[in-house]
Amino acid sequence: MDGAIDIKLVITIGGILFSVAGAAAVAKQQIRSLVVQLIDIEKRLRVLDGRTDKQQTTIETNAQRLNVISSMMDPPTMERRHRESASILARINILEKQTSRLEHMHNDNHPPVATTWNGGKDGE
């Protein structure tokens, strides 16, 4: 048996080759399955990334709106607005009193006008 190939050795080597080929086929199929899963996961991640971007944009927009509203409602601004409103109300009261006085002066009797209206042209 010094250089001769024994039938047991051939069968053993054949069995090993078939085992390696079978393992390679199984590994190839599993790799294909993993690639398909990775493609699916990548698609899902892209969708989630898009949703995250939209949510982040919405959050930033809402934060800007909140800043605007809070600046509109801060105490110094509100105090200034209340003072402006009080000033406007005081002016309205004065104008109402003046209007009432003017109404009492005329008393619905208008004296005749001495000059005629010339269409707003002075000096003619």
HUBEL-V123664 format. One record per pair of residues at least 24 apart in sequence whose ideal C-beta (glycine too) atoms are under 7 Angstrom apart, sorted by the first residue. I is the first residue (numbers start at 0). J is the second residue. D is the distance in Angstrom with one decimal. If there is no record, write none. Layout:
BEGIN
{{I:J:D} {I:J:D}}
END
This chain:
BEGIN
none
END
